[in-house]
Amino acid sequence: MSSELRSATSRANGAKSRGPKTALGKLRSSQNSRRHGLLTKTVVLENERPAAFSDLLAAFEAELQPANRVEKVCVDTMAVAHWRLMRLWGIQKAGLQSEMRRQTEEKHDHATSTADAFRTLCDQSRAADLLHRYETCYDRQYARALKLLLNWKISKRTQQTECEQALNEKNEPSENPERTH
């Protein structure tokens, strides 16, 4: 069977499909895009939504389209670093809001309450330093993974272009008509 005929047959058969009919078929079909979830199990805390992390990872994959395992690792690293950054931002927000609620008796304006809460949190513990250190670490992980991914893709593209140019040069007829073999 020729490839054109095979393609036409496949298209015709695909057009006839109306999807799963039974409850079991629909259940199986609903799991088609599901992954093993291993990364979700190691990154997402019990009080966080695994589906939100899966959505984030899927968005990164859709945008960056990893083509092999190395690129997938870079995308995974970026998604995990971003997830952990968002977690830290949530921790910082919760700490400030908690301290601001504690200070409500003093009737400050919003900016002053925020500044006082921030100062109090910084003075009370080294938590602010740790949060900043972790935030910097995750930001660097994200940036390094993105740089590695982009360099990898550029390198692959350059190699492909060089190979194509070499093939084209090999297949082009000689421009010097006086030269014979």
Helices and strands as residue ranges (DSSP letters): H 3-16, H 23-30, H 38-43, H 50-64, H 69-102, G 104-106, H 110-124, H 127-171
